């Protein structure tokens, strides 16, 4: 599937993820979602210019997150970039059609000259289910069956397939065909062992969303994934980690910029899901040396990423660099520092270990 170019445990790669968060403008009101999408394109172009390896755009269907069609945004970025790989964070396969997803990303692969990939997930945010006419009662079976079909489509041959959630295929094929022979796909997981084992069974690389607690607590999952790969007869495959963070000139400035927006975004989602409010002490714990937030100066963030890569044996690290209404200009500076200072420093630190 071409996974050898996506990063190895010996030579990890480094990415950035965004959900297209809508910032507040000069008047204190949210900018238009159209403007937020244009900002994402500019951020992806800058990521390419400063040497970031991967740019992932998440799919959401919400007021405060502007991107519902990542492949279209990624195609715009592809036309203005040369080398950066382009994918998702994540694509909600459960509420989409695998054939259409494959065809869209095969098209992105063509316009980007082979730089496309896709991360497939069940959906932490579930707004797309009622929007497209799916029941949350079918949450598990929708993803299981559609992932199975997607892996058949990756072979780029006529497909015979049947299931319970969409019409059967009888010798059907998705187009366009890619020049490499397949669109690389990862499976995004939030910490469920069954999801990890399923990814391994299909021989698909893994992206772990580590957004709370400590990355250390995901070690049993990476161990499980590697055992499951071996039991399924697959060789070693890449493991990536997606975590939120922000880079600024100093630790103090990074926290001052990031905390209020992260706290507000957490409060909005928490109100929907029954979480308690995030205190400053909660935030400081997560932003500490072993927490899930990668916030600070370039040196602080680099040291923490190097630790996470070593701890989990990562092939790639993906920084979710925006937080709620964090201003576009601060996001651009975070991207610049990540590419020009954090990534080289992480590589230097890993070379010493």
C-alpha positions in Angstrom: 0.0 0.0 0.0 3.0 2.3 -0.1 3.4 2.6 3.6 7.1 2.6 3.4 7.1 6.3 2.5 4.9 7.3 5.5 7.6 7.0 8.2 9.3 4.3 10.2 10.1 3.9 13.8 13.8 4.6 12.9 13.0 7.8 10.9 9.7 9.2 12.1 7.8 11.9 10.1 6.0 14.9 11.5 2.6 16.3 10.7 0.1 18.9 11.5 -3.7 18.4 11.9 -6.5 21.0 11.9 -10.3 20.9 12.3 -10.7 24.2 10.6 -11.5 26.0 13.9 -13.3 29.3 13.4 -11.4 32.2 14.9 -12.9 35.4 16.3 -12.3 38.5 14.1 -11.2 42.0 15.1 -14.8 42.7 16.2 -14.8 39.8 18.6 -17.2 37.9 16.4 -16.5 34.6 14.6 -15.2 35.0 11.1 -17.2 33.3 8.3 -16.7 29.6 7.8 -15.6 30.5 4.2 -12.8 32.7 5.7 -11.8 29.9 8.1 -11.5 27.5 5.1 -9.3 29.9 3.3 -7.2 30.2 6.4 -6.7 26.4 6.5 -5.5 26.5 2.9 -2.9 29.2 3.8 -1.8 27.2 6.8 -1.3 24.1 4.7 0.8 26.0 2.2 3.0 27.4 5.0 3.4 23.9 6.4 4.8 22.7 3.1 7.1 25.7 2.9 8.6 25.1 6.4 9.3 21.4 5.9 6.3 19.7 7.6 5.8 16.1 6.3 2.0 15.8 6.6 -1.0 18.0 6.7 -4.3 16.5 8.0 -7.7 18.1 7.8 -10.6 16.8 9.9 -14.2 16.3 8.9 -16.8 18.0 11.0 -20.4 19.3 10.6 -20.5 22.0 13.3 -20.7 25.8 13.6 -17.2 26.2 15.1 -15.4 23.9 12.8 -15.6 24.9 9.1 -14.4 21.9 7.1 -17.0 19.3 6.2 -15.3 18.2 2.9 -11.6 17.8 3.7 -10.7 16.4 0.2 -11.9 19.6 -1.5 -9.7 21.7 0.9 -6.8 19.4 0.5 -7.1 19.6 -3.3 -6.8 23.4 -3.0 -3.7 23.0 -0.9 -2.3 20.4 -3.4 -2.4 23.0 -6.1 -0.2 25.4 -4.1 2.3 22.9 -2.6 5.0 20.5 -3.9 6.0 17.9 -1.3 3.8 17.7 1.8 1.6 14.6 2.1 -2.1 15.4 2.4 -4.7 13.5 4.4 -7.5 13.6 7.0 -7.9 13.8 10.7 -10.3 11.9 10.3 -12.8 11.0 7.6 -16.0 9.7 9.2 -16.3 6.6 7.1 -19.4 5.3 9.1 -21.6 8.1 7.6 -20.1 8.2 4.2 -19.9 5.7 1.3 -16.6 3.8 0.9 -16.8 3.9 -2.9 -17.2 7.7 -3.0 -14.5 8.2 -0.3 -12.1 6.0 -2.3 -12.8 7.8 -5.5 -12.5 11.3 -3.9 -9.1 10.5 -2.4 -7.9 8.7 -5.6 -8.7 12.0 -7.4 -6.8 13.9 -4.7 -3.9 11.6 -5.3 -3.9 12.4 -9.0 -4.0 16.2 -8.5 -1.3 16.1 -5.8 0.9 13.7 -7.8 0.8 10.8 -5.3 0.6 12.7 -2.0 -2.8 11.7 -0.8 -3.8 9.4 2.1 -6.8 9.1 4.3 -7.4 8.3 8.0 -10.7 6.5 8.5 -12.6 6.7 11.8 -15.9 5.9 13.4 -16.5 9.5 14.4 -16.0 11.1 17.8 -18.4 13.8 16.7 -21.7 12.3 15.4 -23.5 15.2 13.7 -22.9 13.5 10.3 -25.1 10.5 11.3 -28.5 12.3 11.3 -27.3 14.6 8.6 -26.9 11.8 6.2 -29.7 9.6 7.5 -27.8 7.1 9.6 -28.8 5.8 13.0 -26.4 5.9 15.9 -27.8 2.5 16.9 -25.8 1.2 13.9 -22.6 2.9 15.1 -20.4 -0.2 15.3 -21.7 -2.2 12.3 -21.5 0.8 10.0 -17.8 1.3 10.5 -17.0 -2.4 10.6 -18.7 -3.2 7.2 -17.6 0.0 5.5 -14.0 -0.4 6.5 -14.1 -4.0 5.2 -15.4 -2.7 1.8 -12.8 0.1 1.7 -10.0 -2.5 2.1 -11.4 -4.3 -0.9 -11.4 -1.1 -2.9 -7.8 -0.4 -2.1 -6.8 -3.3 -4.4 -8.2 -1.3 -7.3 -9.7 -4.4 -8.9 -13.3 -5.3 -9.6 -15.0 -5.9 -6.2 -17.6 -8.5 -5.1 -18.9 -7.5 -1.7 -22.1 -7.7 0.3 -23.1 -6.5 3.7 -26.1 -5.1 5.6 -25.5 -1.3 5.5 -25.3 -0.6 1.7 -26.1 -2.4 -1.6 -23.9 -5.2 -2.6 -21.2 -4.9 -5.3 -20.9 -7.4 -8.1 -17.7 -6.9 -10.0 -17.9 -3.1 -9.5 -14.7 -1.0 -9.5 -13.9 2.5 -8.2 -12.2 5.1 -10.4 -9.9 6.8 -11.0 -7.0 4.3 -10.6 -4.0 5.7 -8.8 -0.5 5.6 -10.3 0.9 3.8 -7.2 -1.8 1.2 -7.1 -3.7 2.2 -4.0 -4.7 5.1 -1.7 -2.9 4.6 1.6 -5.3 4.5 4.5 -4.8 4.6 8.3 -7.3 3.8 11.0 -7.9 6.5 13.6 -8.6 5.2 17.2 -9.4 6.9 20.5 -8.2 4.1 22.8 -10.5 1.1 22.2 -8.7 -2.2 22.1 -11.2 -3.7 19.6 -10.4 -0.8 17.2 -6.7 -1.5 17.5 -7.1 -5.2 16.8 -9.4 -4.5 13.8 -6.8 -2.1 12.2 -4.1 -4.8 12.7 -6.3 -7.5 11.2 -6.7 -5.5 8.0 -3.0 -4.6 7.9 -3.7 -0.9 8.2 -1.5 1.7 10.0 -2.7 3.2 13.2 -3.3 6.8 14.3 -4.0 7.2 18.1 -5.8 10.3 19.2 -4.2 11.1 22.6 -6.1 14.2 23.8 -6.2 13.5 27.6 -4.2 11.8 30.3 -0.6 10.8 29.3 0.7 9.3 26.1 2.3 6.6 28.4 -1.1 5.0 29.1 -1.3 4.2 25.4 1.7 1.8 25.6 -0.6 -1.3 26.1 -2.4 -0.4 22.9 0.7 -0.1 20.8 1.9 -3.4 22.3 -1.5 -4.9 21.5 -1.4 -3.6 17.9 2.1 -5.0 17.2 1.1 -8.4 18.7 -2.1 -8.4 16.6 -0.2 -7.5 13.4 2.1 -10.5 14.0 -0.8 -12.9 14.7 -2.5 -11.7 11.5 0.6 -12.4 9.5 1.5 -8.8 8.8 4.8 -7.1 9.1 5.4 -4.0 11.2 3.4 -1.0 10.2 3.5 2.7 11.1 1.9 4.0 14.3 1.1 7.7 14.6 -0.1 9.9 17.5 -2.4 12.9 17.2 -2.3 15.3 20.1 -3.3 19.0 20.6 -0.7 21.7 21.2 0.7 25.1 20.3 4.2 26.5 19.8 5.2 30.1 20.6 8.4 32.0 21.4 8.3 31.0 25.1 6.5 28.6 27.3 4.6 31.4 29.1 3.4 33.0 25.8 2.3 29.6 24.4 0.2 28.9 27.4 -1.2 32.4 27.6 -2.3 32.2 23.9 -3.5 28.6 24.0 -5.2 28.1 27.3 -8.3 30.4 27.0 -9.2 29.0 23.6 -8.6 25.4 24.5 -10.6 25.8 27.7 -13.5 27.4 25.9 -13.6 24.7 23.2 -13.5 22.0 25.9 -16.3 23.7 27.7 -18.5 23.8 24.6 -18.0 20.1 23.8 -18.1 19.2 27.5 -21.5 20.7 27.9 -22.8 18.4 25.1 -21.2 15.3 26.5 -21.6 15.8 30.3 -18.0 16.6 31.1 -17.0 18.9 34.0 -15.3 22.2 33.3 -11.6 22.3 32.7 -9.7 24.2 35.4 -6.3 25.9 35.0 -4.8 23.1 37.2 -6.3 20.5 34.8 -4.7 22.3 31.9 -1.3 22.7 33.5 -1.2 19.0 34.3 -1.9 18.1 30.7 0.6 20.7 29.4 3.3 19.2 31.8 6.2 17.0 30.8 4.0 13.8 30.5 0.6 15.2 29.6 -1.3 15.1 26.4 -1.0 18.8 25.5 2.2 19.8 23.5 2.3 23.4 24.4 5.3 25.6 24.9 8.5 26.9 23.3 10.1 25.0 20.4 12.5 23.4 22.8 9.8 22.3 25.3 7.6 20.9 22.6 10.5 19.2 20.8 11.7 17.5 24.1 8.2 16.2 24.7 7.6 14.9 21.2 11.0 13.1 21.3 9.9 11.5 24.6 6.5 10.4 23.1 8.2 9.0 20.0 10.6 6.9 22.1 7.9 5.9 24.6 5.4 4.6 22.0 7.7 3.7 19.2 6.0 6.2 16.9 6.4 6.4 13.1 4.8 9.8 13.0 3.7 12.6 15.3 0.8 14.8 14.4 0.2 18.1 16.3 -3.3 19.3 16.3 -2.2 22.9 16.1 -5.5 25.0 16.4 -7.6 25.4 19.5 -11.1 26.9 19.2 -10.9 30.6 18.3 -7.1 30.8 18.5 -6.2 33.6 16.0 -5.0 32.7 12.5 -1.8 34.7 12.9 -0.9 32.8 16.1 -1.6 29.5 14.3 0.7 30.6 11.4 3.5 31.4 13.9 3.0 28.0 15.6 3.3 26.3 12.2 6.4 28.2 11.4 8.1 27.3 14.7 7.0 23.7 14.4 8.6 23.3 10.9 11.7 25.4 11.3 12.6 24.7 14.9 10.7 21.8 16.5 11.1 19.2 13.8 14.8 19.7 13.4 15.3 19.6 17.1 13.3 16.4 17.6 15.4 14.7 14.9 18.5 15.8 16.7 17.3 14.5 20.0 16.2 11.1 18.5 19.6 10.8 16.7 21.3 10.9 20.1 19.2 8.1 21.6 
